[in-house]
Amino acid sequence: MKYIVTGATGHLGSQILKEIMKLVPNSDISVGVHTVSKAKNLSDQGLEVLPIDYMNEKMMITALANKDIFIYVPSKSHDSFSRVTELENVIKAAEKANVGQILAMGFIADQENNPFDLSAFYGYLPRRLAESDLKFTIIKNALYADPLVPYLPELIERKNVIYPVGKQALTFISLEDSAKAFAKVATSEDLRKDGKIYTLTQSKNYTMPELADVLTEVSGHKIGYQPVTLQEFSDMYDQGGEGHMLGSMYQAGAMGLLDIVTDDYQKIMGHPATDLKAFLNSKLN
């Protein structure tokens, strides 16, 4: 089997690559990157490094030729139109390259009534793949737990979690656990069923007071819950133009749309995902 991982130098893509390299020979793995010269460390490990531009169909067809499994990690664009346009190019190229199967990254914020800026893309993803000529599997992630680690000093200083989600709960998964599940599904024919959609979450969700309690325990500093408004949150974290997107995500959280809990991770890996407290302790200690 020949595998290609895109976004291989990004946060999730690099973790997926790390995990899949534990399961199959490096000679069977290709990586798609925007700048080949920046991935010399990957070619030095015996991986085929290929230039990838999601908006360049010819380049995509060349990269995807003779690949059995295409692990598609979308770009980090902040609006659904850009990502849908990207997806259309990706699907057309994958069809023309006769890719065996696409394993695509999804997100839990994909409901029809979800106000998240990218919900239209994530809702479109399974429908578009279903009408394509491709075999596909989708793995949807919960919120990443990883950003809580660098965010913790700010929360300690504020003495409060400030997410504007009211009484609703949020569900998390770590990048490492997500990557392990991606690699396991990619390399396991029985898990890689055509049309199958998995949703990766930890075993429980957390209301904001519960999240504050976990952060208090792992940090040794008392942290409570005092939410700001959605607009205040968007304005506070608008670095790189991400403010509205982040605000819209927590607006979805306030509607109870980000509290999903499944046992899909356990079905894939044979054990539960790392719980939030254990994950944070592993990163802080």
N, C-alpha and C positions, 0 to 999 in steps of 0.2 A: 504493500500500500504506500502511495506517495501522498504526503501531507504538505499543505501550505498554510502558514499562519500569517495573517496580515496584522498591521499595527504592532509588529513584533518588538518595537522599541518603546512602546507606550506602557502605561501602568498595567493594564490587564493583559495585553498581548505578550509582553515580556514574561509575565508570570505563567501564562499558558505554555509558552515556548519552553520555559524551564521545566515544567511538569511533563510535557509530552516527550522531552528529551530523556526522561527517566524510563519511558515505556517503549520507545521504538528507536532504532539506530539513527544516528544523525544523518546518515546518507539518504534516509527516506524523508527527510524534512527540508522543506524550503521555507524561506521567510520573505515576506514582502515589506519593503521599507521605502520611504520617500527618497532618502539620500543614501545610496549604497556605500559611499565613502565613510559614512558615520557608523557603519555596521561591520567594520573589519574584524572586530572581536568575534562576531558570529561566523564569518567565513573561515576564520582561523580554527573554529571548532568543527569544521567539516560540513557546515550547513551551506546549502545553495542560497545565496542572497540575490534577490531579484528586485528591480525597481518597480514600484507600484504607485500609480496615480489613479484613484477611483474614477476620476473624470476623463481618463484617457482610455477609451475602449480597446484600442489596438495594443497598448502596453499591457492592459489587463488580460487580454486573450493570450498574449505571449507568456505571461507569468502563470496563468492557470492551465496551460496546455499540459496534458498527461498527468493531471493531479486527480487523485481519488477523493480526497477529503479537503475541502476548502473551509478553514476556520476564519470566519468573517467578523472582525471587530470594527464597527463603524468609526468614522472620523469623529472629532470632537466639536463639529460645528454646532451652533446653539439654536438652530431653528429647524423645524420639520421640513420645510421646502427644500433646503440644501441637502438634507439627509435623504429625502425621498428621491431627489434627482440623482444623488450618488448611488442609491440602491438600484435605480433603474439601469444605470450603466453597469453596475456590478452583475446584476442578473443577466443582462444581455450578453456580457462578456463570458460569464460562466456557462451559459447555454451554448454559445458558439465554440467554446473550448471543450465542450462535452465533459465538464467536471462531474465526477461521480456523485458527490453529495456535498451540500453546503451546511455547515454548522454555524449558526448565526447567534450573535449576542442580542438579547432582548432586555426589557426592563419592566418591573411590575407596574409602573405608572402608564398603562396602556388602555385603560378603560374608556368607553365612549364618552363619558361625562367628565373625564379627567382634564383639569385646566393646565397641567404641566406643559411647558412650551414644546416638548418633544413627544408628547403623547400621541399625536397624529402619526408621527413616523413609526413609533413602536407598535401602534395599532395596525398600521399599514403593512408592516413587515410580514406577519404570518399570512395575511390575505394575499399579498403580492406573490409570496413564495408558493402559496397553494395553487395559484393559477399559472405558475411558470412550468417549464418542462423539467425543473430540477427536483431531485430528491432533497429533502431538507429536514433538519432538526433545529429547534430553537431552545436556547437556555436563557431564561429571564433571571436577572439578578434583583435582589432586594437592594436597599441602600447599602453602600459600602461602609463598613465599620472603620476602615483605615483613617479617614480624615478626622476622626475623633481624637486620634493620638496627638497630632500637631495642634489641634484646636483646644486641647485640655488646658494649657497654661492660660489662655484667654478666659476660659470658663472659670478657672480658679480665681483669676483676678476679678471677674464680674460677680463671682459667688453664686452664679445662676446659669442654668440652661435657658436659652432665650428663644428656641425654635417656636414659631407662631402656629402651633397645631392644637392648642387648647387641651381638651380631655382625650384626644385621640392618641393612638399608639403608632409607633414606627417599627419596621422590621429591618434587620441588618444581615449582612453576610460579609465575610472578609474577602479581599482580593485573592489571597492564597487559597482559601477553600473554593472559591469560584473557579480558579484556574485548575485546581485538582479535578473538579467535576468535569470541566471542559475537556481536559486531557483524557479522562477515563471514558467519557462518552465517545470522543473522537476515535479512540482505539478499540472500542468494544462494539462489535456488530449487533449484539443483542440489545444494547442500549441506544444505538444510533438508528432508531426506527424512523421510517419516512413519515413526516408529519407530526412527530412527537414534539411536545412542548413541555419543558421542565421549568420549574420556578424554584430558585435556590434561596432558602432562608435559614436562619437559625431556628432553634426549636421553640422560641417564644418571641413575642413582640414586647415593646416597652412603652408604657405611657411616659410622659415627660418627668413626672415625679419619680417613677421607677428608674428611668435613665439617670436622673440626678443622683439617686441613691447608689447606683453602680459606680458612677464617676466619683462620688464621695469616698466610697470604699477603696477604689483602686488608687486614688490620689492622696488620701489622707487629709483632704481639705473639704470642709463643708460646702456642698453645692446644692442649691435649691432650684426652683423653677419659677422664673418670672419672664413670661413671654413678651416680646416686643410685637408691634404690628407688622403685617406683611410688608407694608411700604417701608417701614423703618428697617426691616431685615434686608430688603432688596437694596436700599440705599447704602447700608453698612457694608455689604459684600459685593459691590459692583465692580470690583477689580476685573479687568479684562472683559468688561461688558456682560458679566455673568449674573448680575444682580437680579434682573427680571426672571431669568430662568430658575435661579435658586428660589426666589420668592414664589414662583408658580408651583414649584415642587412641594414646598411646605403648605401652600394653599390646598394642594391635593391631599397632603397629610391631614390637614384640618377637616377635610371631608371624609376621613376614615378610609382613604383609598391606598394607603401605604402600610397597612397593618397585616397584610397577608402572611400566613404561616403555612408551610407545607412540609411533608416528609420526603420531598424529592431528593434532597441531598443524601439522606440516609439510604434511599433506594439505589442511588448511583454508587455511593462509596461504601455502604455497609455499616456506617456509623454516623451519628449526628454531626452536624457542623459544629465547629468550635463556638462555645457560647461567648457572649459579649464580655463578661468579666474575665474569663480565661484569656480571651484574645487580648484585651487591654493589658492585663498583667504580663503577658508574654512580651509585649512591646515596651512596657514601662520599667520592667525589672530585669 
